């Protein structure tokens, strides 16, 4: 059956393409994307922190700059999502206010997630990492005075956290409950920072070891086999395993962020897939805006299910998620980033 008969005028049959895209979407492993996201975030933030001489004033400065980068768009999205949900008659004003409060305080990993805000748990994990990482560095800097020794201590701490994270992951997968239930008991233990220290720690480890691996002479002869191994491992994890944050073997999560490591070092040696395309770089700059708003945009398109062809819903949702994210990045977020440079300029 031709799903796009109108395109026959051009001699084009998109049925096979559509079926291929539908299969790809049906195989989506969101958890694998989250592993990638956490590794990259751990690497970037640790790199930023290690480039500075951390002291109390710098920690406050770091928090202020993170606030302007993350919070305005997040706050607007949370308030708008809860307002729309309440306006639809799904919630009362009082409970909506309480729900908004713990979402705005980044505590939703320990409370029931709002139906329109289920994706925000990853923001919470990273915000908690952003909060504790500078304090840990500050504490180590106060105890260990020699710079090289500090880095070695950080490496040891991160490896310890990664081992601990594997143990916590095994515990959560086997019991379905939180490893730590005090002072707050998470209804979604797989979505807490303790369960996700593995990929974040691995990204931090890459940043801490940069003085060593950056001495590795760049060569395509290294990059190509690393890239092939990374892609093969990605395909195995993506298509061969049925796994999520609720089931699966612990080693699958470890392989998930090791896959990022292979692709990371392949890119270091100059081998990557489409990374140099301008359009992908622009999408990368708008990635936070796309992430923040995509769930609310998808909720809108869900209302049209059954009224228009499903392929139009898929295409419309994809385009509008990108459009809203780019709009948020270039207008709303840019305003606050410009304001950040005036209020808390980079030092």
N, C-alpha and C positions, 0 to 999 in steps of 0.2 A: 504494500500500500504506500502510495506517495503522500507523505505528510505535508509537502509543500508544493501542491500542483501549480500554484501561480508562477513558480520559477521555471516551469517547463518552457515558457516563452523564451527563456534565455538558454535553453538546452542544458539546464543544471538540475541535477537530482540530489537533494540534500538529505535524503532519507538515511543513508548509511552514516553520514556525519552526525545526524541527530541521534541515531541509535547508539553510536559510539560515545557521544557526550553523555547520553542518559546512563549508559553503563558506568562511565567514569564517575559521574555524580553519585550513582548508587553505591559505589565502592568507597566513597569518601571516608577517610579515617581522621576525624577531627582531632582525636587524641594525638595522632602523629604530627599534625600541624602545630599543636600546642607544644609538643616536645621541642620542635625546631624553634618556635617562638621564644621559649624560655632559655634555650641555649644562647641564642643571639642576644637576648636582653641581658643575661648574666655576663656575657663577654663585654658588651658595650658599657654597661654601668661600672663594672669592675675596672675596665680600662680608664674610664673617666676619673674614678676615685684614686687609682694608683698613680695618676699623673700629678696629683696634688699632695702637698704636705698637709695632712688632715689634722685640724685642731678644732675646738668647739665653734669658733666663728665660721670656719669653712663648712662644718656640718650644717649649721643653720642656713648658710648660703645655698648649699646643695638642696636642702629641703625646699627653700623658697623657689628655686628655679624649677624643680620638679613639679611644684604646685602649679605654676603658670603653664607648664607644658601639658600636664595631665588633667588637672581638675576642672577648668572652665567647661570644656566640651563634655566631659564626663558628667558634671553636675547638671548641665542643661539637658542632656539626654535622659538622665535619671528622672528629673522632675517632669519632663514632657511625657516620658513613658508611663509613669505612675498616674499622671493627670489623665491621659487618654484611657488607660485601663479603668480608672475610677469613673470617668465620664460615661463609659460604656455600661456602667452599672455592675461591674464585677466586684467592687470593693466599697467599703464605707470610708468616709472622710477620716475618721479617727485611726483606723487600721492603716489607711494609706499614708498618713503622716508618720506613724511609727515605722512603717516599711521604708519610707523615704529616708528617715533618720539613720537607720543602720546601714542602708546602702551608701549614703553620703559619708558615713564614717568608716567605710570599707570593712564592715563586719558581717556582710551577708554570707560568708562562708560558714558562719556559725548560727545562721537563722535560715528559715525557708526562703529560697530564691524567688524573686518576683517573676511571674511568667514572661514578662517582656524584658527581663534583665538577666536571664540565665547565663548569658555569655560573659557577664562582668566578673565572674569568679577569678578569671585569669588576671584581670586588673588588680584585684585584691591581693593575690599572691605576689605580684610584682611590687605593689605599693608597700607591702610588708617587708619585702626584700630591700627596697629602697630605704626603708626606715632603719632596719637593723644593720645593714652592711656598713654604713659610715660609723655607727657606734662601735661595731666590732673592730674596725680599723683603728678608730680612736683609742680603744682600750689597749690593743696590741702595741700601738705606737708609744703609749705611755709606759709600757713595761719593757719593751725591746727597743733599745736606742739605735742599734746598728742596722742600716737600711737593708743590706743583703740578708741578714738574719731575719728581719721582719718578713721579707718575701717568703723565706723558707717556712716560717711559722704559719703564714697565711695558706701556703700550699698544703701543709699538714692539716690545718683546720678544715679546709675545703674537702680534702680527701676523706677525712673523718665524717664530715657531714654527708658526703655522697654515700659512704658505706651505711651510715645510719639511715639515710633515706631509703636505701634498698630494703633494709630490715623493716622499716615502717610500711613500705609498699607491700611487702609480703604479708605483714600482719593485717593490713586493711583488706587485701584481696582474700585472705583466708577467713577473716572474721566479719567483714563488712561494717566494722566500727572503728572509731577513732583510736589512735595509739595513745593520745593524751586527751582526756576528757575534762580537765580542770584548767582554768576556771570556766571555760565555755565548752560545751559539747557540740561538735559539728554534726549536723544531719547529713552532710556530704563530706566524709573524711577524705575522699580521694581528691577533693578540691582545696585542701588546705596547704599552707606553705610547707609543713613538715613532710607531706607526701610528695612534694615536687622539688625538693632540694637537690635531687639527682641532676636533672637537666640544667637548672640554674647554677649549681655548683660546677658542673662540667664546663659551662661557658665561662665562669669565673676562673676555673683552672687554666683554660686556654689563655686568658688574659694575663694571669700571674706568670705563666711560663713563656710569655712573649719574648723576654730578653734572650731566651735560649733558642726557641724555634725560629726566631727572626734572623738568626745567623745561618740558617739553612739556605744554601744557594738555590735561587729560583731556577726551575727547569721544567720544561714541558714534559720531559721524560719521567719526572716524578708526578706532575699534575695529571697526565692522562690516565695512568693506572689507578691513581687515587680517585679520580672522577668516576671511572668505570666501576670500581668497587662500591663507591657511594651510591651510584644510580642502581646497581644490581641489588644492593641491600635495601634501598628504598622500595624498589619494585616488589621484593620478597615481602617486606613488612606491609606494603600497601595492598597487595592483591592476594597474598597467600594466607594472611592471618585475619581472624575475626576477633577483634579485641577492642576494649574501651577502658574507661576508668573504673569499670565495675567488675571486670573479669580479665583473665589472661595470666600468663606467666610473667614473673618479675623481670626475667632477662629480656623480654620483648621491649620493655621500656628503656632498658640500658642500650639495646641495639638501636633504638630510635634516636638517641642523642649521639651515639657513636657514628651513626650515619651522617649526622650534621658535621661531625668532626672530619670525616673523610672529604666531604664536599667543601668544607672550610679550607682545608689544606690544599685541595685541588685548586680552589680559587686563589690562594696565596701564590701558587705556582703559575697562575695565569690561565687556568682552564676552568671555565664555567659555562653554564647553559643560559644564553640570552641575558646574562647579567649586565652587559654593556649596552643593551638597547635603551634608548632615551625614554621610550614610553613606559618601560618597566621601572626605570629609575624614578620617573614622575609618580607612578603608582606607589612606589616604595615610600616616597615623601608624604603621600596622602594615606598611607596604610593605617595610621591610628584613627583618622577620621572615618575611613571605610569601616574599620572594626567597630568603632563606638556606635555608629548609626545603623549598621547592617541589619541588626535584629529587629529594630523598629520598622525599617523599610520592608523586611520580609513579612512582618505581621500585616502590613497594609496589603501586600500582594496575596496573602492567604485569603483575604476577604473576597478575592476575585476567582477563587477556585470553583470550578463548575459553571462559570459564566463565560469564560473565554478559553480558547485552546490552551492546554498545559504548556506547550512549547513557547507560546507568547508570554506566559507567566514567567517561565524560566529566563527567557531573554530579557524581558522587562525588569525583573528583579535584579538580574546581574548588572544591567546598565544603570539602573537607578541607584543601586548600592554604591557603585563607583562614583556616579555623578554627585550624590549627596555627600559622600566622603570628601571628594575633591573640593566641593563648595565649602564644606566646613573647614577644610585645611586652609584654603586660600582667603577666606573672609574672616570667619569667627576665630579660628585658632591663630591665624597670623596677627590679628589685632592684639591678642594677649601675649604672643611672643614678642611683638614690638614693645608692648608695655613692659614686659619682663626685662628687656634690655635697658629700659629707662629706670626701672625700680631696683632691680638686682642685676647689674651688668656682670658679665663673666669676668672672673679674676684669674 
